[in-house]
Amino acid sequence: MNQTSYHEPLSTNESTLIIVRHGESMWNEKNLFTGCVDVPLTRKGVDEAIQAGKILSTMPFDIVYTSALVRSKMTAMLALTQHCCQKVPIIIHNEKEEARFFSQIYSEDTKNQSLPVVTAWQLNERMYGDLQGLNKQETAEIFGKEQVYNWRRSYAVRPPNGESLEMCLKRAVTYFKDNIEPQLMAGKHVMVVAHANSLRSIIMYLDNLTPQEVINLELSTGVPMLYIYKDGKFIRRGSPAGPKEASVYAYTSNLALYKQKCDEMLQETLKER
């Protein structure tokens, strides 16, 4: 079995959506408001990204979307190094015509062994305005815990000179509807790697949550979440099981089939060595 034959879409009426919050960043570690400041992962964040990749190593992917921030892109790239398809993740540069021209691939074989990664600023974290770079605990001591909680968790309240969750939702969900959902409708399997608030916004849309319900939604760093898209509906399946566990593949026969093909490919690879 060659590397391309088992990666065809498994079903035209069913596709998978994987959502992952980036691994721990250096400002997560320091308990600072990060927002749209472009901060890389910690060593722990790198490990979380690799572990996420191992969990997702036999899940189908046709295209990956990340925010424009490095912690999101690092997480996606590190996770994809663990995937059974052994395709090379390549960031697509469509910023302007020159960028598209400079990054063209002229080998069809190479294209077939590549996995497109699309970055979008609309998936960036919520912009925290004047809070960015401040310590969360110290900020709560200055302004009061209730005020800081409202800035962080309420739906419509903006931090000073920043975005509310409602504002973040408008850009993230609009991008999702215009760019990502059509891929799923076409039977493509998609991974989205982004941030706590941009992903909370998307999950609010997928799960039809109210503004009050989304306030309490927590997303851990580096933990994948699985949705099945079928018959025009999103079905939430929670976090996929580890690579040696079978429960995630019991959700649909298509996922079980894909895992079987990955396992067969791995066995053939081992025989060739």
C-alpha positions in Angstrom: 0.0 0.0 0.0 1.5 3.3 -1.0 1.2 6.5 1.2 -1.4 8.1 -0.9 -3.9 5.3 -1.5 -5.2 5.1 2.1 -5.7 8.9 2.5 -8.6 9.3 0.2 -11.8 10.7 1.8 -13.6 7.8 3.5 -17.1 9.0 2.9 -18.8 11.8 1.0 -21.5 12.2 3.7 -19.3 12.0 6.8 -16.1 13.9 7.7 -14.2 14.6 10.9 -13.3 17.8 12.6 -10.5 17.9 15.2 -10.1 21.0 17.4 -7.0 21.5 19.4 -5.9 24.3 21.7 -2.2 25.1 21.4 0.2 23.6 23.9 1.4 25.6 26.9 3.0 28.9 25.9 5.8 30.7 27.7 3.3 33.3 28.9 0.8 30.6 30.0 3.6 29.4 32.2 4.2 32.9 33.7 0.4 33.4 34.2 0.4 36.5 31.9 -2.4 37.8 29.7 -1.1 36.8 26.2 -3.9 37.6 23.8 -2.4 38.4 20.4 1.2 38.7 21.5 3.1 36.2 19.5 4.7 33.9 22.2 6.2 30.4 21.5 5.6 27.2 23.4 7.4 26.0 26.5 9.1 22.6 26.7 5.9 21.3 28.3 3.9 22.9 25.4 6.1 21.0 22.9 5.5 17.8 24.8 1.8 18.5 24.8 1.8 19.0 21.0 3.7 15.8 20.4 1.4 13.9 22.7 -1.7 15.3 20.8 -0.1 14.1 17.6 0.3 10.6 19.0 -3.3 10.6 20.0 -4.3 11.7 16.5 -1.7 9.6 14.6 -4.4 7.5 12.9 -7.1 10.1 12.4 -7.7 11.2 8.8 -6.6 14.7 7.8 -6.9 16.5 4.4 -6.2 20.1 5.5 -5.2 21.9 8.7 -6.1 25.4 9.8 -4.1 27.4 12.4 -4.1 30.9 13.7 -1.4 33.2 12.5 0.4 33.0 16.0 3.5 30.9 16.4 2.2 28.9 19.4 -0.6 27.6 17.3 1.6 26.8 14.3 4.2 25.1 16.4 1.5 22.9 18.0 0.1 21.9 14.6 3.5 21.1 13.0 4.8 19.1 16.0 1.5 17.1 16.2 1.7 16.3 12.5 5.2 14.8 12.8 3.6 11.9 14.6 1.0 11.1 11.9 1.0 7.7 10.2 0.5 9.2 6.7 4.0 10.6 6.8 2.9 13.6 4.7 4.9 16.8 5.1 2.8 19.7 6.5 3.4 22.8 4.4 2.1 26.3 5.3 0.3 27.8 2.4 1.2 31.4 1.7 -1.6 33.2 0.0 -0.9 36.7 1.4 -0.2 38.1 -2.0 0.6 37.0 -5.6 4.4 37.1 -5.0 4.1 34.9 -1.9 2.0 32.3 -3.9 4.5 32.3 -6.7 7.6 32.0 -4.5 6.1 29.0 -2.6 4.9 26.9 -5.6 5.6 23.2 -5.7 6.3 21.8 -9.2 6.3 18.1 -8.5 3.0 16.4 -8.5 4.4 13.5 -6.4 5.7 16.0 -3.8 2.3 17.7 -3.7 0.6 14.3 -3.1 2.9 13.8 -0.1 2.2 17.2 1.3 -0.5 18.3 3.8 -1.7 21.9 3.4 -1.7 24.1 6.5 -3.6 27.3 6.2 -3.0 30.2 8.7 -5.6 32.8 9.4 -5.5 35.8 11.7 -9.2 35.4 12.3 -8.4 32.4 14.4 -6.1 34.4 16.6 -6.6 34.6 20.4 -8.9 37.3 21.7 -7.1 40.6 21.9 -6.8 41.6 25.6 -5.9 45.2 25.0 -4.3 47.0 28.0 -4.1 43.7 29.9 -1.6 42.0 27.5 1.7 41.2 29.3 0.2 41.8 32.8 0.2 39.1 35.5 -3.3 37.7 36.0 -3.0 37.4 39.8 -1.5 40.9 40.2 -4.2 42.3 37.9 -6.9 40.7 40.0 -5.3 42.2 43.2 -5.3 45.7 41.6 -8.7 45.7 39.9 -10.5 43.1 42.0 -11.3 39.5 41.2 -14.8 40.1 40.0 -13.7 42.8 37.5 -11.0 40.6 36.1 -13.4 37.7 35.9 -15.8 39.8 33.9 -13.1 40.8 31.5 -12.0 37.3 31.0 -15.2 35.3 31.1 -18.2 37.4 30.2 -19.6 37.3 26.7 -20.0 41.0 25.9 -17.7 42.9 28.3 -14.4 44.2 26.8 -11.1 44.5 28.6 -9.7 48.0 28.3 -9.0 48.6 24.6 -9.5 44.9 23.9 -12.0 42.5 22.4 -15.0 40.9 24.0 -15.7 37.2 23.4 -18.6 38.4 21.3 -16.2 40.3 19.0 -13.8 37.4 18.8 -16.7 35.1 18.0 -17.8 37.2 15.0 -14.4 37.0 13.3 -13.6 33.3 14.2 -17.1 31.9 13.4 -17.4 33.9 10.2 -14.1 32.5 9.1 -15.1 29.0 10.1 -18.4 29.2 8.2 -16.8 30.7 5.1 -13.7 28.6 4.8 -13.6 25.5 7.1 -17.3 24.3 7.0 -17.3 24.1 3.2 -14.3 21.7 3.4 -16.3 19.5 5.8 -19.3 19.6 3.6 -17.1 18.4 0.7 -16.1 15.3 2.8 -12.7 16.6 3.8 -11.2 15.8 7.2 -10.0 18.9 9.0 -7.9 19.9 12.0 -8.1 23.4 13.6 -5.4 24.5 16.0 -6.0 27.8 17.7 -6.6 29.4 21.1 -8.9 29.2 24.1 -11.2 32.0 23.1 -11.3 31.6 19.3 -12.0 27.9 19.9 -14.6 28.6 22.5 -16.3 30.8 20.0 -16.3 28.1 17.4 -17.6 25.5 19.9 -20.3 27.9 20.9 -21.4 27.8 17.2 -21.0 24.0 16.8 -22.8 23.1 20.0 -25.4 25.9 19.9 -24.3 27.2 23.3 -25.8 30.2 25.0 -23.6 33.2 26.1 -24.1 32.0 29.6 -23.1 28.4 28.8 -19.9 29.4 27.0 -18.7 31.3 30.0 -18.0 28.0 31.8 -16.4 26.3 28.9 -12.8 25.3 29.6 -10.3 24.1 27.1 -7.1 22.4 28.2 -3.9 23.0 26.3 -2.9 20.3 23.8 -6.1 18.2 24.3 -7.8 17.3 21.0 -11.6 17.4 20.6 -13.4 15.3 18.0 -16.6 16.2 16.0 -18.2 14.1 13.3 -19.9 16.1 10.5 -22.7 14.1 9.0 -25.9 15.0 7.2 -25.3 18.7 7.8 -24.9 18.3 11.6 -22.0 18.5 14.0 -21.9 15.6 16.5 -19.5 16.2 19.4 -17.5 13.1 20.5 -15.2 14.5 23.1 -11.5 13.8 23.2 -10.1 10.9 21.0 -8.6 8.0 22.9 -4.9 7.3 22.8 -3.3 5.6 19.8 -3.5 2.1 21.4 -7.1 2.4 22.4 -10.1 1.6 20.2 -13.0 3.6 21.6 -12.6 6.6 19.4 -12.8 4.4 16.3 -16.0 2.8 17.5 -17.8 6.1 16.9 -18.0 5.5 13.2 -17.1 2.6 10.9 -15.2 5.0 8.6 -12.7 5.9 11.4 -12.2 2.2 12.2 -11.5 1.6 8.6 -9.0 4.4 8.4 -7.2 3.1 11.5 -7.1 -0.4 10.0 -5.5 1.0 6.8 -2.9 2.9 8.9 -2.1 -0.2 10.9 -1.6 -2.2 7.6 0.7 0.5 6.2 2.7 0.5 9.4 3.1 -3.3 9.2 4.2 -3.1 5.6 6.8 -0.4 6.5 8.2 -2.6 9.3 8.5 -5.6 6.9 10.5 -3.5 4.5 13.1 -2.6 7.1 
